[in-house]
Amino acid sequence: MKRYINACLFIAAFLMVMIAGCKKDEGFTHDDSSPITIDKILPEKGSGGTQILINGSNFATDIAKIKVTLNGKTLKVIGVNGKQLMVVVPKKAGSGAIVVAIGDKTATSATAFTYEYTRTVTTLAGSGVAGFANGKGTDAMFNFSGESWYRASGIVVDDNLNVYVTDVGNHCIRKIDKDGNVTTFAGNPNSSGYADGKGTAAKFSIPYGLTIDPEGNLYAVDPGNWDIRKITPDGTATILAWANQEPWSVTFDKKSGNVFYTSCNSPGNVYQVTAAGVTSQIITGLNYPSALAFDNAGNLFITVHGDQIIKKYLPSNWSGVTVAGSGSVGYEDGAATSAKFAYPWGMTIDAANNLYIAGNGSGGGSTSNPDQSIRYVDGMNYAVSTFAGSGSAGNVNAVGKAASFSAPSGVAVDKNGTVYVLDKNNNSIRKIVSE
């Protein structure tokens, strides 16, 4: 720790010297006809607020004439001379090359800046004990782990930042507002079964998967009833279609306006359901497909739990390829198909087509499963990294890998990039805020 503190103090002192050196050089004149260059950036990684020293040539000495960007986001210039710029990284800028523009000339750094997010995990709702109670935050109770065979992964967020979750042990769908207040949205926690209706007049058996459309309608699949239900924003549940197989997970495709569900029963098939309830089989023979998600182009991603991989399917002919996972059990971050998963379960996708994988769908939510984290699959190159949590089960609110979950089985992301986790063994909903 002492060495780390000393290193940080050295870097801070170095940057202070560099900032002083970046004061406007009255003896330098920028040449509009000559190119500008970037030789080096320092440091090469950091979070929001990091000050980067850019070494190069032919920089203007008038800050007003200089524009520096990272992924299209503007970095504030706080110091300049002919050979150096000092800039500040904005929050959530992401990783990428630094671009300096002066007049009609631009220069791009050969080395990318690696953005390091501070991902803070907290408990949004849930006492940690299986049961039923509405209330605020940790006063509320869910039943995700009352039976070892519970495999629910249903969790979604609407545009008003309300979180909806399938509470399998209580046979209902719960709603959590942005302040952590938990209520019963649809279904009767005291009675399982099948019934259409509004609020607690509706009945579910073992609601597992959940998805949402752009109008805020929910769609829930229930392997106990073999059905797909539509629940309007006022909590009214009606049948959309009866399932061809026990439905375990479900997603909505904004491009086609159709609902898609999959079954983990053998063979693992994927079905499409139109708004009129017409069902067709589109993919067959998967080894325990546990989650579905569509990107902005209409490509379908499937978490294949039994093969430890993520597959991508083209909507033109539903042909598929593996985009992440080596196919062997483990917990390793890395490039696309060299990374390892350990019985991945839930999945969601953000506006930039990045995937988030709930790492532990092992039978019974085993605490010895090697992955107890939320994994992040980059939407550009499918590189896999740990978003939060680690290989150790627990219930710790902290930053990044210092936080712990126990059998995270469902995951959702809102419009602001905040991630929510259905934490099975901890009977709670966890929240991950970047920055």
C-alpha angles and dihedrals in degrees: 000000000000091000090049092051092047091050091050091049090050092051092047091050091047092052091049089056091048092050089054088050090053094067114127111285106219091192095062126085121196114229109220091195096055127076124255120228139200115212102171144351123212125228101022095202139032145116135265111315094030113144113224124200110212115200118198142103144281096023115164117245093220108086091203090066095053127084120186121186141180116196088344092305118123120243116208113243110221101166138021146173132157095283105026141051128188115204137172122230114229122225118277092010093143129211124304148098122314114240123201118195125188115171108314093337125094136181129193126204115245089215118062121229110238111219114214114205122209101223112192119196120206136161112258096183141345135078095233092247125096112251143090128277135134116218143101125311114314092003088074122084133209132185108223097134107033089112122033092226095060107121104172117154100167114136129135139161128219128214091266089058095251112149120216122195136181106240097201099183091051094045093232148089117253128205124214118190122212091268092056099257109152123208136163108261102179135351136042114272090199098051133041123201139086127303135135115223146104123299113321091359087075120081133208131182109205107344109199117161128039136186137170135217128216091266092057097255114145126217119202129188121210119191089191091063099026091230146120113223129196117215117193122215090266091059099258112149122203134165116266097176143335112247127246089214134012101293115224107166136018142189139181123232112214092195097059099022090230134129120234127196137178138205126219090205115106119298095036105221135180122219134195121216121193124214087262091057096253109151129205133173114238106168130026142181102038120155104242103323105202108175142022134201136169125215126215092272094053096257113148121226120198129192104220100202095185094052098039092234144110116229131197122212126196115228093220094071105349092245111160141210133183111253102172137020132049094235096247127102116259147096110258130138118213148104115340109279095019092065121094133224129192110216097317116204127173124036140185137176132219132217091271091053095252114148127224118200127199098223106209121060095142117145110278091007093275114212089209092062105122093232121059096155146092109253126207122216113196111234093218105048102004092237110164124226137160112264096186137337127032143227092295124086119229146111107257128143108213144114122300116310091003088071120083138208131185114224099337102201107166134041137183136176128208131216091270095053096256111145126216125200132203097218102198106192092039091051090222145107113240126201127213117198119189112219 
